[in-house]
Amino acid sequence: MIICPRCRGLLEVVMPTTINFSMEAARTRRFGVWRYRELLPLDDGITPVSLGEGGTPLISLTRSLNIVNKAINVYVKFEGSNPTGSFKDRGMTVGVTIAKNIGVEGIIVASTGNTAASAAAYAARAGLRCVVVLPKGGVARGKIAQALLYGAEIKEVDGVFDDALEEVFMEVVINGGRRLYPLNSYNPWRLEGQKTVAFEIVDELSFVPDTVIVPVGNAGNISAIWKGFKELYSYGLINKLPKMVGVQAAGAAPLAMTWKLGIDELYAIENPQTIASAIKIGKPVNWLKALRAVRESNGTFITVTDDEILAAMRALAVFEGIGVEPASATTFAGFKKLVEDNFIDRSEVVVLIATGHALKDPDTIVNKAIIRAEHYNLIVK
Ligand code: F0G
């Protein structure tokens, strides 16, 4: 159902070639995912399972730019202000709406934490069961707390996220996906919701940024955002496309390695390691879609170390008042590298997708992020 029986590839939603949508008219609606309803693959008659997702702030960076020593127009799209504190809510509102309408008993996801929190909340809202499969010891405390609070059934597996995802595949094979509908990001409906980040950026700026920097784990989000920009382009709503940059943690960088080696097979990492637990993934299922997105957009994949992530997290917090979790901080660390390498120049407009809220992972803040801040020579007040 989720995988093409012919080529074994992931399915993708193909939108109609013409569409009745105008940004002007849409702007009379609440800012958020459902403002762009005509650009989403759902019948008008369906009532979304919604918690007011999307419509997140686009915050321009100011004081932190001293770190890169250049005046560049950079914005952070702060996805931490979604209902459960991460971008996952954009996809979950669409995915759970579909699940509810096809009449399943519940949903099931493997997760490094944010998908679990989001799935649990939207399932609760829809009156569905929610089973989350988590890597034992690999999920930040805030995320587990959320999944518990929203009443998810938690199953832990030994290993990393990739093992948890295997477990979900098994579960779905056994029961045919009828009882528990799988809502990981290989499910194309979720990516449809996630593409609305692109719509919101264009909607708010009224132009297309030059570069969009995205943390990459299972590689769904970067693919979804690129799809969003491409659709706006195909409808004639924008006349250029941004470069997409995927950032991975150095110890969990299957796509950055694949990119560097210039190969067409995924360079899988058996035992991924990083402090950014959200993106501690060695075999991203959406790897091919993500590779195509970066290739088509003339972007790149880069890696950042755990120390760079922690320093970036601290910098965004003390210089801008923006609190993000480690995976999201990879974008600022990656941005700094790209400026130093002259991949990004002064005239560009850059958007960093800050995917999750700082409170998702309080232990990393308390135990690590503050101590390691000296990497940017921060004077801590
Ligand atoms: N940032 C955060 C905060 C995430 O939680 C994730 C993924 C990503 C970035 C990467 O997005 O997987 O689409 O490339 N979290 C998933 C989860 C894996 O289970 O919550 P991706």
Boltz pocket constraint, residues with backbone or C-beta under 6 A from the ligand:
constraints:
  - pocket:
      binder: B
      contacts: [[A, 86], [A, 88], [A, 110], [A, 111], [A, 112], [A, 113], [A, 114], [A, 115], [A, 116], [A, 185], [A, 215], [A, 216], [A, 217], [A, 218], [A, 219], [A, 220], [A, 221], [A, 222], [A, 278], [A, 279], [A, 325], [A, 327], [A, 328], [A, 355], [A, 356]]
      max_distance: 6.0
